[in-house]
Every structure is written in structure tokens, then in C-alpha cells.
């Protein structure tokens, strides 16, 4: 059974809207990486100034997580892969609206 044209249009529209919803890269606290290393990763990969990198690192350390980037899903997935390559735990999530 094939979907009607209207159903197909609704699905395509829903997929398009979902792709445009802002996404986030979230870095999670872990018991392995030193705070100085996490700061280094944020500065070297994202190009954050020292103060911002240290603020985000402290947020990871004290709150257990920090949003380090937001934007299109593909870009956030790329950031997550990069964080994994540095040995950090990271995930992609939808931005809260």
C-alpha cells in the first residue's frame, strides 16, 4: 500500500522541519579526563577563548554536562565525532525551545 500524496507531503514537511530544529552538542562529565585537558580540547577544537573554555569545562565538572555548540544536526554530529576522537563523552540532542 502506498501513501497518499497528502500523507507523503506531510511526512516530507515533518522531516524538513525536524532537520531545521536547532541541535546541540553536549559534552558529559567523565572520571577519566583532567579538567585541563577538557579546557585544551575546547580551546583547540572550537577555538574558544580561555575564559569560555574554562567556564564550559567547569559546567561539565559541576553540572555533569555542558552544551558546547548548537546548529544543524549534521554539524553537531561532526562535533560529537570530534569530541569522541579526543576521548570525551559527547552526544547530540535537540535544543530546548
Secondary structure, 3 states (H helix, E strand, C coil): CCCCHHHHHHHHHHHHHHHHCCEEEEEECCCCCCHHHHHHHHHHHHCCCHHHHHHHHHHHHHHCEEEEEEECHHHHHHHHHHHHHCCCEEEEEECCC
